[in-house]
Every structure is written in C-alpha cells, then in structure tokens.
Amino acid sequence: MYTSLLNVKQAISVERKLIDYLKTYIDHESERLQDVKRFYAKVSDLHTELYKGPATAMANPLVAFTLIKRLHSEWLNVVHSNEAQENTQGWLSAFFTDTSGDKRKPSVRGRLQNNLPVS
C-alpha cells in the first residue's frame, strides 16, 4: 500500500487529537469514579454502623427515610449517571465532529476514513 507523506502527516495529526480527547475523557471519568468511591464508602459505613441489626434500623424513622431516599435517588444516579453519559458524548462529539465551522473541511472521522484502509 502506497501512502503519501501528506497522508501520514494527516494521520499523525488525527491520532494526536484522538490522544488529547482520550486523555480528557479519562480525566473526567476518573473524577466520576472518585464520586462513586465516596458514595460506596458512605453506604458501606452506614451498613457497618446503622444496620447491624434490622430492629435498630426499623425503630428509627429517620434511618428508614434516608434508606428509601437513597434507594430512589442516589442509587439511580450511580446506575444511570448523567455525568458518565455527558463524558462519553463529549468525547465522541469532540472527536467525530468538526468544530471549526468550515463545512468544506472534513471531520476527524472523515480524515480517519480517508487515511485508514477499510477491510
């Protein structure tokens, strides 16, 4: 396969941008993972201290209320994280769209398709 130096230079540029976007994505996901770890520690501590016996937890209405609240909101935020979706969408849109406003200029995806062989 013959590839001109210009195509190789363009491919290097595309990969450099991809690496930058991937680094940003990893940083954002690392921050989100720290939030998940804090949530785990909080819930884990609650189960260690408050829920030693079911009678203790059931006797206190405040504990029962916080349990129901946590199950209906906080756990849903962990499972269906908007932040995770935003990080993924941000990475994909940054990489696969052209933000320069020049419609004649192909997107990074187009440049990748032009530079990489399709099997």
C-alpha positions, 0 to 999 in steps of 0.5 A: 500500500502506497501512502503519501507523506501528506497522508501520514502527516494527516494521520499523525495529526488525527491520532494526536487529537484522538490522544488529547480527547482520550486523555480528557475523557479519562480525566473526567471519568476518573473524577466520576469514579472518585464520586462513586468511591465516596458514595460506596464508602458512605453506604458501606459505613452506614451498613457497618454502623446503622444496620447491624441489626434490622430492629435498630434500623426499623425503630428509627424513622429517620434511618428508614427515610434516608434508606428509601431516599437513597434507594430512589435517588442516589442509587439511580444516579450511580446506575444511570449517571448523567455525568458518565453519559455527558463524558462519553458524548463529549468525547465522541462529539469532540472527536467525530465532529468538526468544530471549526465551522468550515463545512468544506473541511472534513471531520476527524472521522472523515480524515480517519476514513480517508487515511485508514484502509477499510477491510 
